[in-house]
């Protein structure tokens, strides 16, 4: 993050804890107010009541939830899949696809990240072939030609880094092998199955997205005809089952500890099963907070989403920047004592520095009662 010279305030007043997220004053609820997501200066306010105890909530800061499983039309091209949320730096689609696409796709607008929510199949691209499955992240560098070949239906969360790139976060003192070792990134193989695919040398179209419009280039042959490649840029795949979350038994780490990919104006984080904090005074649920600089998006992939009630796999929540939020009442009852040793959830979080707009398709699958789930 960019270095800033924030005001050097160090102060405290009233009843408070000297350690954030632990040893709260009796009966108090902690709310974090911070700058630059969880990377900048912060203060911690201790309330007598949960900060989400509103009786009604109207206006553009209203939290929203979308049931993406209701977006069930099958599209062979990613560029026809509905846009759920978007801004100038990030585009989020939910893509349901089956069988073999009619041709190839290429994103000229930016790097593409596919998260396989459900399904298995093969991924063919300029660099070769990958076998893909549920839980895979597929990183596709800008300008790469690719297609999928599926055994059934596949559901994909697609995230575009518009006009820029995806990189790995700086792990700092943890070192570059924390969370996952880069050696776990698989690159495509030009194996026998890829050569067999190349042998089907038929007229092929390439749908090229640039400036949010699609052009089609048609070749009298299969343009995935590479003989080989070398270099430092390629499609890469890693599955969430290989992730090893960073944890602390005495302190509830902020979501930024789970950052998986970084772009210029947003980050992608992954929540995976991890042990609960064991220190008696440490809170064991996400803390109430104001994220006044980032919009927060959470896609629920699988498991028991311990901080949310009435949320199922395939749903997405959207908390605009400036909205105070935290655990639902069901989770709040377990703030200091959990009834099991570890979480059991997989979810993808996208935090954007710029406000997101909701796509028309998402408006049609919104759960408008979500704002009342904190009552």
HELIX and SHEET records of a PDB file:
HELIX    1   1 UNK A   68  UNK A   70  5                                   3    
HELIX    2   2 UNK A   78  UNK A   80  5                                   3    
HELIX    3   3 UNK A  172  UNK A  174  5                                   3    
HELIX    4   4 UNK A  182  UNK A  184  5                                   3    
HELIX    5   5 UNK A  192  UNK A  199  1                                   8    
HELIX    6   6 UNK A  240  UNK A  242  5                                   3    
HELIX    7   7 UNK A  255  UNK A  258  5                                   4    
HELIX    8   8 UNK A  329  UNK A  332  1                                   4    
HELIX    9   9 UNK A  360  UNK A  363  1                                   4    
HELIX   10  10 UNK A  368  UNK A  374  5                                   7    
SHEET    1   A 4 UNK A  42  UNK A  47  0                                        
SHEET    2   A 4 UNK A  29  UNK A  34 -1                                        
SHEET    3   A 4 UNK A 288  UNK A 291  1                                        
SHEET    4   A 4 UNK A 324  UNK A 325 -1                                        
SHEET    1   B 6 UNK A  64  UNK A  67  0                                        
SHEET    2   B 6 UNK A 315  UNK A 319 -1                                        
SHEET    3   B 6 UNK A 295  UNK A 304 -1                                        
SHEET    4   B 6 UNK A 344  UNK A 352 -1                                        
SHEET    5   B 6 UNK A 266  UNK A 271 -1                                        
SHEET    6   B 6 UNK A 259  UNK A 262 -1                                        
SHEET    1   C 6 UNK A 128  UNK A 132  0                                        
SHEET    2   C 6 UNK A 121  UNK A 125 -1                                        
SHEET    3   C 6 UNK A 145  UNK A 162 -1                                        
SHEET    4   C 6 UNK A  90  UNK A 100 -1                                        
SHEET    5   C 6 UNK A  82  UNK A  86 -1                                        
SHEET    6   C 6 UNK A 357  UNK A 358 -1                                        
SHEET    1   D 6 UNK A 128  UNK A 132  0                                        
SHEET    2   D 6 UNK A 121  UNK A 125 -1                                        
SHEET    3   D 6 UNK A 145  UNK A 162 -1                                        
SHEET    4   D 6 UNK A 104  UNK A 107 -1                                        
SHEET    5   D 6 UNK A 204  UNK A 210  1                                        
SHEET    6   D 6 UNK A 213  UNK A 219 -1                                        
SHEET    1   E 6 UNK A 128  UNK A 132  0                                        
SHEET    2   E 6 UNK A 121  UNK A 125 -1                                        
SHEET    3   E 6 UNK A 145  UNK A 162 -1                                        
SHEET    4   E 6 UNK A 110  UNK A 118 -1                                        
SHEET    5   E 6 UNK A 136  UNK A 140 -1                                        
SHEET    6   E 6 UNK A 236  UNK A 239 -1                                        
END                                                                             
